Amino acid sequence: MKKLNIQSSGRPDNFQTPKEAIDVLIPFLKKNWIIWECAWGKGNLFRFLNEKGFDVIGSDRELDFLTNQKECDCIITNPPYSIKDKFLERCYNLKKPFALLMPLTALEGKKRGSLYRKHGIQLIIPNKRINFETPSGKGSSSWFQTAWFCWNLNLPKDMMFVDLEVKPNLAQG
């Protein structure tokens, strides 16, 4: 297992991904893929994917993702929402399958709409809001609905509605 040493930026759009959010995506990922997790934060996605047997590489520097390229087969991340347009455009430009966990409002907007029309998009939409870990370190059900915005994962449908199974975390007490 790779060692992870990341410091959180504490930004207001720093929403750490819980395990149940990645569980709905796992069935659509290929086990032999090298996954680039390019917005590590505290490393939740890295850790959960690694526990499921995936080879994961990445970084926590937005500039690294936006200006460099790593050898990978797929990009999976929960990008900083304040720069989601840049992440989305970069993913399309890299021409790698991707899944970005973003608010459903990311369907709105001229630039994103243009990208979706040009390249296509598929959504995995959980049946409830995700309980993200917030910058304060506490879990909180978000005030917005999120979905996995996917491209080239060959989902069986363009819009997939899935059950989000929240398991109690005994460590949180």
N, C-alpha and C positions, 0 to 999 in steps of 0.2 A: 504494500500500500504506500502511496506517495505521501510525503509529509506536507502539511498545509500550514503556512504561517502568514496569515492575512490580518491586517488591521482595518477595522471598519472606519469609513469616512465620517460617519455620524450625520450624513446629509439628510434633509427632510424627506427625500424620496428613497431612502434606504429601507426597503421592506424585505426582510430575510425570508426565504422560501421554506415553508414547512414540508415535511416528508409527504404528507397526503397529496400535496400539489403535484409532486413528481410521479407519484404512483399511477395517476391516470395517463401519463405519457409513456411509461415504460413499455407497454405492449407494442408500441409502434416503432421502437428503436431496434436496430440490428446490433447483436452482441459483439460483432467484430468491428464495429465503428470506433474510431478515436473521436471523442467528443471534446469540443472546445467550449469550456465554460468561461466566458470572457468578462463576467462581472461577478467575481467570487464573493465579495462582501465578507461574511463570516465563514463562507465555505459550505453552507448547507447543501446546495445542489451538488457540488463536488463530492461531498461525503456520501450522500444518498445514492448517487449514480455509481460511485466506487463500491459501495456496499452491495449493489446489485450486479457487480462484476464487470462494469464498463471501464474502459481505459479513458481517463479524463485528463485533459491538460487545460491550462488557462492562466488568467491573470485578473487583477482587480484594477487595472488602470484602463480607463475608457480610451485614452489616447492610444494605448497599445493595440486595442481592438480596431480602432478607427483608422490607424495608419500602418499597421503591420499585418502579416498573415502567418498563421501557424499551420503546420501540416495536420489536417483533420479531415474527418468524413462528414461531420455534422456539428452544428452550433446549437447549444441549448443554454439559455440563460434567462434570468429575470433582470432585464436591463434597467438602469436608472430611468425613471419615467420622464424626467425633465429632458432627456436626450434620446427618447425612444425613436424619433424620426431618423436620427443619424444611425442608430443601431439597425433599424429595419432596412434602410437604404444600403448600408454596408453588407448586411446579410445577403440581400439580393445580388449585389455586385460580386460577392465571393462565389456565388453559384453553388453553394453547399446546402444540403437540406438543413432546415432550421426549425426551432421551436422557441418562441419568445413569450414569456409570461407577462402579459400586459393588460391594462384595464380595457374593458369592452369599448370604452370611448375611443380607443385607438382605431376603431373602424371609421371614425370621423376625420375630416380634414382633406383639403385639396391634394396636398403632397402625398399622403398615405393612400388616398383614393386612387390617385394616378398610378402609384406603385402596385396596388392590388389589381387594378385593371390590366396593367401591362404584364405582370408576372403570375398573378393568381394568389390565393390565400385560402387556407383551410383553418377551421377553428375547432378546438376541443374546449367545450364550455361546461364547467362544473355546475352541479345543481345548487350550489350554495357558495357564499363568499368564503374566501380563504382567510384563515387565521394567521396572518403574517406576524413575524417578530419585528417590532418597530424599533426606531433608534433608541428609545428609552430602555430597550432590552426586554420589554414585556410583550407577550402575545396579545394580539388584538384582532378581532374580526374587522376586516377593512370596511370602509363606508362605500366601497365601490366593488362591482363585480369584475372579475378577471377571467381571462381565457388564455389558452395556449394558441398563439398565432403561428401556424405551421406552413411550411412550404417544402414540397418535394419529399414528404414523408410517406406518400402514397396511402393516406387515410382512406378508409372505405367510403366515407361521405365527406362533403365539404364542410358540413356543420355536424359535429358530433356532441351530443348532450350526454354527459357522464355523471355518475354518482360519485361525489367526493366523500370518502369514508374517513372520518376523523377518529383517530384512535387516541384514547387518553394517554397523556404523557405523565407517567408516574414520577419522573424526576422533577417535575415542576412543583409538585406538592399541592 
